[in-house]
Structure formats: structure tokens, C-alpha cells
Amino acid sequence: MSLLKHAYEQGKCFSNLQLEKLTYVCHGLSLAHFQRPLVIDDVFAWRFGPLVPSVYFRFKSYGVDVITEQGDVVLDAESESIVKDVVSQLGHLTGPQLMDLTHRDGSPWHQVWDGTHQKVIPDHLIQSHYAQIRQSGRTTSL
């Protein structure tokens, strides 16, 4: 996972929860900036926020501990730039802090989460949300 590589290079490390939320943010920014997804899997609204199941299950064995591998994802230069910036700007936040930001009113997760069932968060909702963030230059939710 490129996020893990950039975290390592910046002297940071992530738990699975942090990795999930940061993957989602990178995906949203890719949709908003380049009109293309960063991940090809669906993003789901789970109880603890937006989640890409393939990423979650790959690193689930770490539990709440930090992930010690750097991963092996190769991205194009534009995607690498997004990932590097997200790690730099948000990589200091804890899993619960990132979860709080993704759960706020108006976030794509908040729009689809019904309190009990895992549902796909459509890319068009994520793209629209991150396009608004991009236009305004600030956000109250991720």
C-alpha cells in the first residue's frame, strides 16, 4: 500500500483504522481532482466509517497495532502525489480522530449509513463531497 510506504518515509505508522480512513480520503481526492478512482473496489459504509473491504481484510490481523509492512502498490505520479500529501497533512491524526471526521453530518458515510447495514458509498457521492472540499478549500468532514 502506497500509504504505508509514504508513512514510513515520513516517520509515521498507521493502524488498520487509520489506513482505512486515509485510503478513503485519497480515493475521494482522486475522484475530485482527476475524475478517476484511486481504488477499484467499492467503498462501504460500516459502523466505524468508510471502508474498503480488501484493504481491511488484508491488514485485519494487525488488530489495533501498527502495520509493520510497507505494502506493494504501484501508483502513477498523480496518485502518488495525492497519497504523499494526505499522509503529510492527515497522517498525524489517530484512528478515532479520522473516524470522527468521516462520521460528521454531510459526509458521504453519513448520507448512506442507516445504523445497521453495510452499504456501498457511491463514488458520485464521494466525488461530489471532495469536489466541494476542493472548491471551498476547507472542510468540516472527510
Long-range contacts (C-beta under 8 A, 24 or more apart in sequence): 1-55, 1-70, 1-71, 1-72, 1-73, 2-71, 2-73, 2-74, 2-75, 2-79, 2-80, 2-83, 3-71, 3-83, 3-86, 3-87, 4-67, 4-69, 4-70, 4-71, 5-70, 5-71, 6-83, 6-84, 6-87, 6-88, 6-91, 7-87, 7-91, 8-70, 10-87, 10-88, 10-91, 12-87, 12-91, 12-92, 13-66, 13-67, 13-68, 14-66, 14-67, 14-91, 15-62, 15-64, 15-65, 15-66, 15-67, 15-95, 16-56, 16-59, 16-60, 16-62, 16-63, 16-64, 16-67, 17-48, 17-64, 17-95, 17-96, 17-98, 17-99, 18-91, 18-93, 18-94, 18-95, 18-98, 19-55, 19-59, 19-67, 20-49, 20-50, 20-51, 20-52, 20-55, 20-56, 21-49, 21-50, 21-95, 21-98, 21-99, 21-101, 21-102, 21-142, 22-86, 22-87, 22-90, 22-91, 22-98, 23-52, 23-55, 24-49, 24-50, 24-51, 24-52, 24-102, 24-126, 24-142, 25-86, 25-90, 25-142, 26-79, 26-82, 26-83, 26-86, 27-52, 27-126, 28-108, 28-126, 28-127, 28-129, 28-130, 28-133, 28-142, 29-82, 29-86, 29-130, 29-134, 30-78, 30-79, 30-82, 31-123, 31-126, 31-127, 31-130, 31-131, 32-127, 32-130, 32-131, 32-133, 32-134, 33-78, 33-82, 33-134, 34-78, 34-79, 35-127, 37-123, 38-75, 38-79, 38-82, 38-83, 42-120, 42-121, 43-120, 43-121, 43-123, 43-126, 44-118, 44-119, 44-120, 44-121, 45-108, 45-109, 45-112, 45-113, 45-118, 45-119, 45-120, 45-121, 46-118, 47-113, 48-99, 49-98, 49-99, 49-102, 49-103, 49-109, 50-102, 50-108, 50-109, 50-121, 64-95, 98-142, 101-141, 101-142, 102-141, 102-142, 103-141, 104-140, 104-141, 104-142, 105-141, 106-140, 106-141, 107-141, 107-142, 110-141
